[in-house]
């Protein structure tokens, strides 16, 4: 353990700032935010957001500000967005999205814009997509995805395109994947994953491949793992994780490993963690976390450690630990 946050949080966000501090924002029932200092191991409260929100997204902008979008407040989806200024530790509202949504994705593009895809508003699922212009603080609708989806993933590839994978609409999970081209503002479908999944993770690796782990297929939690080759637009199955899990985290480490932590399986919270070796394509278990957790965050710090915060668990939702 490494101390605790000042509030119990789950479905929150954690963002590494340019100064190395980690900004943890909101989460269920909160509008508060706080900063973690790696050098001291101390948490400090910072300015409150303008809205309580959870299941929102946070994106670091090229100017160092953090853009927070959407989420849930009192069971209602939000279309509001706000900016954190790390120089003055304060939040200001910016233009509202065109669609109120949560369980969406947010990706900062190479041109500085932020791409928002999909999500839902209770029982309504969206294929709509919009772009945030940080220079004007305004949103513009762009071409829709091919299908409506929530609990999907978005990864920025080395060529600047954004890869969307999986997710679900209602109770139906998807195998499908599609690519957004920021230069043309258009979508193209790419190869389907081998397994339909939502609530999974997707990580862009140093070799340009995308690494997808676990998730949920209908009511079945899965341990399957696959790799996307962007040159070919194809997926390859690799070794399974030791445990099925969804709503977990995956962190790319500096030593060519990927660390997977926690998650959820069939009514149980997980405290287990495992490592994927990118060179050998194999998994090894590593030490369990001190607390079982899901809907937590895991942030790779400048010193190579991984900071895990909060999550939905039996208790101790303000706990923090370092790997």
C-alpha positions in Angstrom: 0.0 0.0 0.0 1.0 3.6 -0.5 -1.3 5.7 1.5 -4.9 6.5 0.3 -6.8 9.0 -1.7 -8.9 11.5 0.1 -12.2 10.0 -1.3 -13.5 6.6 -2.0 -13.7 6.3 -5.8 -14.6 4.0 -8.6 -15.3 4.5 -12.3 -13.0 7.6 -12.0 -10.1 8.7 -14.2 -6.4 9.0 -13.7 -4.2 11.2 -16.0 -0.5 11.8 -15.9 0.2 15.6 -16.3 3.3 17.1 -18.0 4.8 17.8 -14.5 4.6 14.1 -13.6 1.8 14.5 -11.1 -1.2 12.2 -11.5 -4.6 13.8 -11.6 -7.4 11.6 -10.2 -10.8 13.0 -11.0 -14.4 12.3 -9.8 -15.8 8.8 -9.7 -19.1 7.7 -8.4 -20.8 10.4 -6.3 -17.9 12.9 -6.4 -16.9 16.0 -8.2 -13.6 16.3 -6.3 -10.1 15.8 -7.8 -6.7 15.2 -6.3 -3.1 15.0 -7.3 -0.5 12.2 -6.6 3.1 13.3 -6.2 5.4 10.4 -7.1 8.4 12.0 -5.3 6.7 12.3 -1.9 3.9 9.7 -2.2 1.5 12.3 -1.0 -2.1 13.0 -2.3 -3.2 16.7 -2.4 -6.8 17.9 -3.1 -7.1 20.2 -6.0 -10.0 22.2 -7.5 -13.4 20.5 -7.7 -15.0 19.8 -11.0 -18.2 21.6 -11.9 -20.2 18.4 -12.1 -20.3 15.1 -10.2 -19.6 12.3 -12.7 -18.5 8.7 -13.1 -18.0 6.5 -16.2 -16.6 9.7 -17.8 -13.4 10.0 -19.9 -10.3 12.2 -19.4 -7.9 13.2 -22.2 -4.6 15.1 -22.0 -4.4 17.9 -24.5 -1.3 19.1 -26.3 -1.3 22.3 -24.2 -1.2 20.2 -21.0 -4.8 20.8 -20.0 -7.0 17.8 -19.2 -10.4 17.5 -20.9 -13.1 15.6 -19.1 -16.2 14.5 -21.1 -19.6 13.1 -20.3 -20.3 10.4 -17.7 -23.2 9.8 -15.3 -24.6 12.1 -12.6 -27.5 10.8 -10.5 -28.3 8.1 -13.1 -28.5 10.7 -15.9 -26.0 10.9 -18.8 -24.0 14.2 -19.1 -23.1 16.1 -22.3 -21.0 18.6 -20.4 -17.2 18.9 -20.7 -14.7 20.7 -18.6 -11.0 21.5 -18.6 -8.4 21.2 -15.8 -5.6 23.8 -15.9 -2.6 22.4 -14.0 -1.0 25.8 -13.7 -3.8 27.2 -11.5 -5.3 23.9 -10.3 -8.7 24.9 -11.4 -11.5 23.6 -13.7 -13.5 25.6 -16.2 -16.4 24.5 -18.3 -16.1 24.3 -22.1 -18.5 23.6 -24.9 -21.1 20.8 -24.4 -21.0 17.7 -26.5 -23.8 17.2 -29.0 -24.8 13.9 -27.3 -25.1 13.1 -23.6 -23.1 9.9 -23.2 -21.1 7.6 -20.9 -19.1 4.4 -21.4 -17.8 6.1 -24.6 -14.1 6.5 -25.7 -12.0 9.7 -26.0 -8.8 9.9 -28.0 -6.4 12.8 -28.5 -5.5 12.9 -32.1 -2.2 13.9 -33.6 -3.8 17.2 -34.8 -4.7 18.0 -31.2 -8.4 17.4 -31.6 -10.2 14.9 -29.3 -12.3 12.1 -30.9 -15.4 10.9 -28.9 -17.0 7.7 -30.1 -20.2 5.8 -29.1 -21.3 5.2 -25.6 -24.8 5.1 -24.2 -27.5 6.9 -22.3 -29.2 4.3 -20.2 -30.8 2.0 -22.8 -29.9 4.1 -25.9 -26.6 3.1 -27.6 -24.8 5.4 -30.0 -22.8 5.1 -33.1 -22.4 8.9 -33.2 -18.9 10.5 -33.2 -17.8 14.0 -32.5 -14.6 16.1 -32.4 -13.5 18.7 -29.9 -11.5 21.6 -31.1 -9.3 22.9 -28.2 -8.7 26.2 -30.0 -12.4 27.1 -30.1 -13.8 24.9 -27.3 -16.5 23.6 -29.7 -17.7 20.2 -30.8 -18.4 19.1 -34.4 -20.2 15.9 -35.4 -18.2 13.7 -37.8 -19.0 10.5 -39.6 -20.8 7.8 -37.6 -19.2 4.4 -36.8 -20.7 1.4 -38.6 -22.5 0.2 -35.4 -23.6 1.6 -32.1 -21.4 0.4 -29.3 -20.5 1.0 -25.6 -17.8 -0.5 -23.4 -15.6 -0.7 -26.5 -12.0 0.5 -26.7 -10.1 3.0 -28.8 -6.3 2.9 -29.5 -4.3 5.4 -31.5 -2.0 3.6 -33.9 1.5 4.8 -35.0 0.0 6.1 -38.3 -2.4 8.4 -36.3 -5.5 6.3 -37.1 -7.8 5.2 -34.3 -8.8 1.6 -33.9 -12.1 0.8 -32.3 -12.7 -2.7 -31.0 -15.6 -4.7 -29.7 -18.1 -3.3 -27.2 -21.8 -4.1 -27.0 -25.3 -2.9 -27.8 -27.9 -4.1 -25.3 -26.7 -7.6 -24.5 -25.0 -8.2 -27.9 -21.1 -8.1 -27.9 -19.2 -7.4 -31.1 -16.2 -9.0 -32.8 -16.0 -6.1 -35.2 -13.3 -3.4 -35.4 -13.1 -0.2 -37.4 -10.5 2.5 -38.2 -11.0 6.3 -38.1 -8.8 8.3 -40.4 -8.3 11.9 -39.0 -7.2 13.2 -42.3 -10.4 12.3 -44.1 -12.8 12.1 -41.1 -14.0 8.7 -42.4 -14.3 5.2 -41.0 -13.3 1.9 -42.6 -13.9 -1.6 -41.3 -11.0 -3.8 -40.6 -10.6 -7.5 -39.6 -12.9 -8.9 -37.0 -11.5 -10.1 -33.7 -11.6 -13.8 -33.2 -13.8 -13.4 -30.1 -16.7 -11.1 -29.5 -16.0 -9.0 -26.3 -16.9 -5.9 -24.3 -15.4 -4.5 -21.1 -11.9 -5.6 -22.3 -8.6 -3.7 -22.6 -6.7 -2.7 -25.7 -3.1 -1.3 -25.7 -0.9 0.0 -28.5 2.5 -1.7 -28.1 5.9 -0.3 -29.0 6.0 -2.5 -32.2 2.7 -0.9 -33.3 0.5 -3.9 -32.7 -2.6 -3.7 -30.5 -2.9 -6.1 -27.6 -6.5 -7.0 -26.5 -7.2 -8.9 -23.3 -10.2 -10.5 -21.6 -13.6 -8.9 -21.3 -17.1 -10.3 -21.4 -19.0 -12.3 -24.0 -22.7 -12.0 -23.1 -22.6 -13.2 -19.4 -19.4 -15.2 -19.8 -16.1 -13.6 -18.7 -13.2 -14.6 -20.9 -9.4 -15.0 -20.6 -8.6 -15.0 -24.3 -6.0 -12.6 -25.7 -5.3 -11.4 -29.3 -3.0 -9.2 -31.3 -3.9 -6.8 -34.1 -1.4 -6.3 -36.9 -2.1 -2.9 -38.4 -0.1 -3.6 -41.6 -2.4 -6.5 -42.5 -5.6 -5.6 -40.6 -5.7 -9.0 -39.1 -6.0 -10.5 -35.6 -4.0 -13.4 -34.1 -4.8 -15.4 -31.0 -2.0 -15.5 -28.4 -1.8 -17.3 -25.0 -4.7 -17.0 -22.7 -4.5 -15.2 -19.4 -4.6 -17.5 -16.3 -7.9 -16.0 -15.2 -11.0 -14.7 -17.1 -11.6 -11.1 -16.2 -13.5 -7.9 -17.3 -13.3 -4.3 -16.2 -9.6 -4.9 -15.4 -6.6 -2.8 -16.4 -3.6 -3.4 -18.7 -0.4 -1.4 -18.4 2.5 -1.5 -20.8 5.7 -1.5 -18.8 9.2 -0.3 -19.8 10.6 -3.9 -19.6 8.6 -5.3 -22.5 5.9 -6.7 -20.3 2.2 -5.9 -19.9 0.7 -5.9 -16.4 -2.9 -6.9 -16.1 -4.6 -6.2 -12.7 -7.9 -7.1 -11.0 -11.2 -7.1 -12.7 -14.5 -8.9 -12.3 -15.6 -12.5 -12.8 -19.0 -14.1 -12.1 -19.9 -12.0 -9.1 -16.4 -11.9 -7.6 -13.8 -9.1 -7.5 -10.2 -10.1 -8.4 -7.0 -9.1 -6.7 -4.8 -11.2 -8.9 -2.3 -9.8 -11.4 -0.3 -11.3 -14.2 2.4 -10.3 -16.7 2.5 -10.9 -20.4 6.0 -11.2 -22.0 6.0 -9.4 -25.4 9.1 -11.3 -26.5 7.9 -14.8 -25.7 4.2 -14.4 -25.9 3.7 -16.1 -22.5 2.0 -15.2 -19.2 3.3 -15.5 -15.6 1.4 -14.7 -12.5 2.8 -12.0 -10.2 2.0 -10.9 -6.7 -1.7 -10.2 -5.9 -2.8 -6.7 -5.1 -3.5 -6.0 -1.5 -7.2 -5.3 -2.3 -9.6 -7.0 -4.8 -10.8 -4.3 -7.2 -12.6 -3.5 -10.5 -13.4 -0.2 -12.2 -10.1 1.0 -10.8 -7.3 2.8 -12.6 -3.7 1.8 -13.3 -1.2 4.5 -14.4 2.4 3.8 -15.5 4.6 6.4 -13.7 7.8 8.1 -15.0 9.9 5.7 -12.8 8.3 2.7 -14.4 6.1 1.8 -11.4 2.3 1.3 -11.8 0.0 3.3 -9.6 -3.4 1.6 -8.9 -6.2 3.6 -7.4 -9.7 2.9 -6.0 -12.2 0.7 -7.7 -15.5 -1.0 -6.9 -14.8 -3.5 -4.2 -16.1 -4.7 -0.9 -14.6 -1.8 1.1 -11.4 0.3 1.1 -12.3 2.2 -2.1 -9.7 4.9 -1.3 -6.8 2.5 -1.2 -3.8 3.0 -3.4 -0.9 0.6 -4.2 2.3 0.6 -6.3 3.6 -2.2 -8.4 
